[in-house]
């Protein structure tokens, strides 16, 4: 039976032919969905590699199975001259959008495969893939309008040219995000996995996703902050990637010493401090220098200010240096500064600032090391006859009041 004879039969038995066409299409759909698509899903689940699982999950084989009956409807349309144009346009329109969604799913699969690859270094390509998605949608919309109206795509594009200003206004955010994405990638500003601080958006955490329009940050309190991509190049932010790449994290903190407790060391104190292993040689050298000067100038040596002297704060600073150098978790290299110094006196005492780097970038270990160092030094200060400054508390005022009461109750001599 040739096509003309088949068309004649269809025209004479239009209802039966329509039922047959729908039935064949449904059978084809059930076969492609329940046999081919399901087999692909099961095969991907049984393989050792995860790449096929990602591709199958994103392209959705059960949705792709719709292409088979739609193409059959398009092929059967020639046998129904009265409805041919309607059926062909509807079939092609559905085929177009199923294909567009499938291609977009494939782009998502490519992005996931890229980010899970062994060589992935945090440089996101999702922004570029989002641009391709937008182009696919634009093409799909143009072709859809062409199918419905029957006009040439050139006519539609000519009309869109006249609306350029309106389109630029509508897609302003997208265009700005596109430029920002190019700047971020080309200048290596931000990568997924970076720890960033963006004060203007109250963001402080790890970058978990970068796409065309947004940068998603998971804060350390487990909340999320979403920042427009184009805004990240306009606001101030801090990227901690350099600290992680260097392998060390800085500690910069001060201990405030009560200046009333700073004094010259007497021989008894020097003898006691010289018994501390970390600074025994240092104290011995200092004592030797003092004694040598006294012997050389004994005829006029009559004041503590004559010749070299040593203070308890000086020995405490030296002890702090030796203590830090003795710790295996402190980095001592020319590339990373190491400093213990006194700053300008303040109403809260004399600041002894510690500036050094530890050999970890993990937040928990960093805080543990910092706590251990300052716990030790705060407890050690009293051994140097130094008092750590703190604001008076209710207990201090209570002790002072009792002392005053005790003095006033004593009889006058």
C-alpha positions in Angstrom: 0.0 0.0 0.0 1.6 3.3 -1.1 1.2 6.6 0.7 -1.6 8.0 -1.6 -3.7 4.8 -1.0 -3.1 5.1 2.7 -4.1 8.7 2.7 -7.3 7.8 0.8 -8.1 5.1 3.4 -7.4 7.5 6.3 -9.7 10.1 4.7 -12.5 7.5 4.5 -11.9 6.2 8.0 -10.6 9.3 9.8 -11.9 8.3 13.3 -10.3 4.9 13.1 -7.1 6.3 11.7 -6.9 8.8 14.5 -7.4 6.1 17.1 -4.7 4.0 15.4 -2.3 6.9 15.3 -2.8 7.7 19.0 -2.5 4.0 19.9 0.7 3.6 18.0 2.1 6.7 19.6 1.1 5.6 23.1 2.6 2.2 22.6 5.8 3.8 21.3 5.9 6.1 24.4 5.4 3.1 26.8 8.2 1.2 25.0 10.7 4.1 25.1 9.8 5.0 28.7 9.5 1.6 30.3 12.1 -0.3 28.3 14.7 2.0 26.9 14.6 4.8 29.5 14.3 2.5 32.4 17.1 0.3 31.1 19.4 3.4 30.8 18.6 4.3 34.4 19.2 0.8 35.7 22.4 0.4 33.7 23.8 3.7 35.1 23.0 2.6 38.6 24.9 -0.7 38.2 28.1 0.7 36.8 31.0 1.6 39.0 31.5 5.0 37.6 29.4 7.9 38.9 29.6 10.0 35.7 26.7 8.1 34.0 24.6 8.5 37.1 25.1 12.3 37.0 24.3 12.5 33.3 21.2 10.3 33.6 19.9 12.3 36.6 20.2 15.6 34.8 18.9 14.7 31.3 16.0 12.7 32.7 15.5 9.8 30.3 11.8 9.5 31.2 11.3 13.0 29.8 13.4 12.4 26.7 11.1 9.4 26.0 8.4 12.0 25.0 10.3 12.7 21.8 9.4 9.3 20.2 5.5 9.8 20.3 5.9 13.5 19.4 7.9 12.6 16.3 5.3 10.0 15.4 2.6 12.6 15.7 4.6 14.9 13.4 5.0 12.0 10.9 1.3 11.0 11.0 0.2 14.6 10.4 0.4 14.3 6.6 -2.4 11.7 6.7 -4.8 14.2 8.2 -4.7 17.2 5.8 -7.4 19.1 7.7 -5.3 19.2 10.9 -1.9 18.8 9.4 -0.5 22.3 10.2 -1.9 22.3 13.7 -0.5 18.8 14.5 2.9 19.6 12.9 3.3 22.9 14.8 2.2 21.5 18.1 4.5 18.4 17.7 7.5 20.5 16.7 6.8 23.0 19.5 6.8 20.3 22.1 9.9 18.6 20.5 11.7 21.9 20.6 11.1 22.5 24.3 11.8 18.9 25.4 15.1 19.1 23.5 15.9 22.5 25.1 15.3 21.2 28.6 17.4 18.1 27.8 20.3 20.3 26.6 20.1 22.4 29.7 20.1 19.3 31.8 23.2 18.1 29.9 24.9 21.5 30.7 24.1 20.9 34.4 25.6 17.5 34.2 28.8 18.9 32.6 29.1 21.4 35.4 28.7 18.7 38.1 31.2 16.4 36.4 33.7 19.3 36.2 33.3 20.2 39.9 33.7 16.6 41.0 36.7 16.0 38.8 40.1 15.3 40.4 41.7 18.4 38.9 38.9 20.8 40.1 40.6 23.8 41.8 37.5 25.8 42.7 37.3 27.8 39.5 33.6 27.7 38.6 32.3 27.4 35.0 28.7 27.6 36.0 28.5 31.3 35.0 29.5 30.5 31.5 27.1 27.5 31.3 24.3 29.8 32.5 25.0 32.1 29.6 24.7 29.1 27.2 21.4 28.3 28.9 20.1 31.8 28.4 21.1 31.6 24.7 19.3 28.3 24.4 16.1 29.8 25.9 16.3 32.8 23.6 16.7 30.5 20.5 13.8 28.3 21.8 11.6 31.4 22.3 12.4 32.8 18.8 11.8 29.4 17.1 8.6 29.0 19.1 7.3 32.4 17.9 8.3 31.5 14.4 6.4 28.2 14.5 3.3 29.8 15.9 3.2 32.8 13.6 4.8 31.3 10.5 7.1 34.3 10.2 10.8 34.1 9.4 13.2 34.4 12.3 14.8 37.3 10.6 11.6 39.3 10.8 11.4 38.6 14.5 15.1 39.5 15.1 14.6 42.8 13.1 11.8 43.7 15.5 13.9 42.8 18.5 16.6 45.2 17.2 14.2 48.0 17.7 13.7 47.0 21.3 17.4 46.9 22.1 17.1 49.6 24.8 14.2 47.8 26.5 16.1 44.5 26.4 19.2 46.0 27.8 17.1 47.4 30.7 15.4 44.1 31.3 18.7 42.1 31.2 20.8 44.7 32.9 21.5 42.5 35.9 22.4 39.6 33.6 24.9 41.7 31.6 26.5 43.1 34.8 26.8 39.6 36.2 28.3 38.4 33.0 31.0 41.1 33.1 31.6 40.4 36.8 31.9 36.6 36.2 34.6 37.3 33.6 36.5 39.5 36.0 36.2 37.0 38.8 37.6 34.1 36.7 40.2 36.1 34.8 41.6 37.7 37.9 41.2 34.6 40.1 39.3 36.7 42.7 37.0 34.0 44.2 36.7 30.2 43.9 34.3 27.8 45.4 35.6 26.7 48.7 37.2 30.0 49.6 36.6 31.6 53.0 35.5 35.2 52.4 34.2 38.0 54.6 31.9 40.6 53.0 30.9 43.0 55.8 28.3 44.9 53.7 26.3 41.7 53.4 27.2 40.3 56.8 28.7 37.3 55.1 31.6 35.3 56.8 32.1 31.8 55.6 32.8 29.4 52.7 31.8 30.0 49.1 29.7 27.0 48.2 28.4 28.1 44.7 29.2 30.7 42.1 26.8 31.1 39.2 26.0 33.8 36.7 23.7 35.8 39.0 24.6 34.9 42.6 27.4 33.8 44.9 26.2 31.6 47.7 28.2 31.8 51.0 27.6 29.3 53.9 28.4 31.3 57.1 30.0 29.7 60.1 26.7 29.8 62.0 25.3 27.5 59.3 23.2 30.3 57.7 23.5 31.2 54.0 24.1 34.6 52.4 23.4 35.1 48.7 25.3 38.0 47.1 24.6 39.2 43.6 27.6 38.3 41.4 28.0 41.8 40.0 28.0 43.4 43.5 31.1 41.4 44.7 33.3 43.5 42.4 31.9 46.8 43.8 32.1 46.1 47.6 35.0 45.5 49.9 35.6 41.9 50.9 38.4 39.7 52.3 39.5 36.4 50.8 41.3 34.1 53.2 42.6 31.8 50.5 46.1 33.2 50.8 46.3 32.2 54.4 45.3 28.6 53.6 47.8 28.5 50.7 50.6 29.7 53.0 49.8 27.0 55.5 49.9 29.2 58.6 47.6 31.6 60.4 48.5 34.7 62.3 47.9 35.3 65.9 48.1 39.0 67.0 47.0 39.7 70.5 48.2 41.7 73.5 48.5 41.0 77.2 48.0 44.2 79.3 50.4 44.5 82.2 49.7 46.7 85.2 52.4 49.3 85.0 52.6 49.6 88.8 54.2 46.2 88.9 57.0 46.9 86.5 60.3 47.3 88.3 64.1 46.6 88.3 65.0 43.1 89.3 66.9 42.7 92.6 69.5 40.0 93.1 67.0 37.7 94.8 64.6 37.9 91.9 67.4 37.4 89.4 68.5 34.3 91.2 65.0 33.0 91.3 64.3 33.8 87.6 67.6 32.3 86.6 66.4 28.9 87.7 63.8 28.9 84.8 65.2 26.6 82.1 64.0 28.6 79.1 65.8 31.8 80.2 68.5 30.6 82.6 71.3 31.4 80.2 69.8 34.8 79.3 69.5 35.8 83.0 73.0 34.6 83.7 74.4 36.7 80.9 72.5 39.8 82.1 73.7 39.3 85.7 77.3 38.9 84.5 77.1 42.2 82.5 75.7 44.0 85.6 78.4 42.6 87.9 81.1 43.5 85.4 80.0 47.0 85.3 79.7 47.3 89.0 83.2 46.1 89.5 84.6 48.4 86.8 82.8 51.5 88.4 82.6 50.5 92.0 84.0 53.9 93.2 80.9 55.8 92.1 78.3 53.0 91.7 75.6 54.2 94.2 72.3 54.2 92.3 70.1 51.6 90.6 70.2 53.8 87.6 74.0 53.6 87.3 75.0 51.2 84.6 73.0 48.4 83.0 69.9 47.1 84.7 67.2 44.6 83.9 63.4 44.8 84.5 61.0 42.1 85.1 59.0 43.0 82.0 62.1 42.6 79.9 62.7 39.1 81.3 59.0 38.3 80.8 59.3 39.3 77.1 62.4 37.1 76.7 60.6 34.2 78.4 57.6 34.7 76.1 59.9 34.5 73.0 61.7 31.4 74.3 58.4 29.8 75.2 56.9 30.4 71.7 60.0 29.2 70.0 59.9 26.0 72.0 56.4 25.1 70.8 56.3 22.8 67.7 53.1 24.4 66.4 54.7 27.9 66.0 56.2 28.8 62.6 59.7 30.3 62.8 60.6 31.3 59.2 61.8 34.6 57.6 58.6 34.6 55.5 56.3 34.8 58.5 57.0 37.6 61.0 57.7 36.6 64.7 57.6 39.4 67.2 57.0 40.1 70.9 57.0 43.8 71.7 55.6 46.4 74.0 53.3 49.0 72.6 52.5 52.5 73.8 51.1 52.6 77.4 47.3 53.0 77.6 44.8 53.5 80.4 44.5 49.7 80.5 48.2 49.1 81.2 51.2 48.3 79.1 50.3 46.1 76.1 52.8 43.3 75.4 51.8 42.3 71.9 52.5 38.8 70.5 52.7 38.6 66.7 53.4 35.1 65.2 52.0 32.4 63.0 50.8 28.9 63.8 51.3 25.9 61.5 47.6 25.2 61.0 44.7 26.9 59.2 42.0 24.9 60.7 39.8 27.1 62.9 39.4 24.6 65.8 43.2 23.8 66.1 44.0 27.5 65.7 41.8 28.5 68.6 43.2 25.7 70.8 46.8 26.8 70.2 45.9 30.4 70.8 44.1 29.5 74.1 47.0 27.4 75.3 49.6 30.1 74.6 47.7 32.9 76.4 46.5 30.6 79.2 50.1 29.8 80.0 51.4 33.4 79.7 48.7 34.8 81.9 49.5 32.3 84.6 53.2 32.8 84.2 53.2 36.6 84.6 52.8 36.4 88.4 56.2 34.5 88.5 57.8 37.7 87.2 56.1 39.8 89.9 53.8 41.2 87.2 50.1 41.7 87.5 47.8 41.4 84.5 45.6 44.5 84.2 41.9 44.2 84.4 39.1 46.7 85.3 38.1 46.7 89.0 35.2 44.4 89.8 32.7 44.4 92.6 35.0 42.1 94.6 37.9 44.6 94.4 35.7 47.4 95.7 34.4 45.2 98.5 38.0 44.4 99.6 38.9 48.1 99.5 35.9 49.0 101.6 36.7 46.4 104.2 40.3 47.7 104.4 39.1 51.2 104.9 36.7 50.1 107.6 39.4 48.1 109.3 41.7 51.2 109.4 39.0 53.5 110.7 38.1 51.1 113.5 41.7 51.1 114.9 42.2 53.6 117.8 44.3 56.6 117.2 47.7 56.5 118.8 
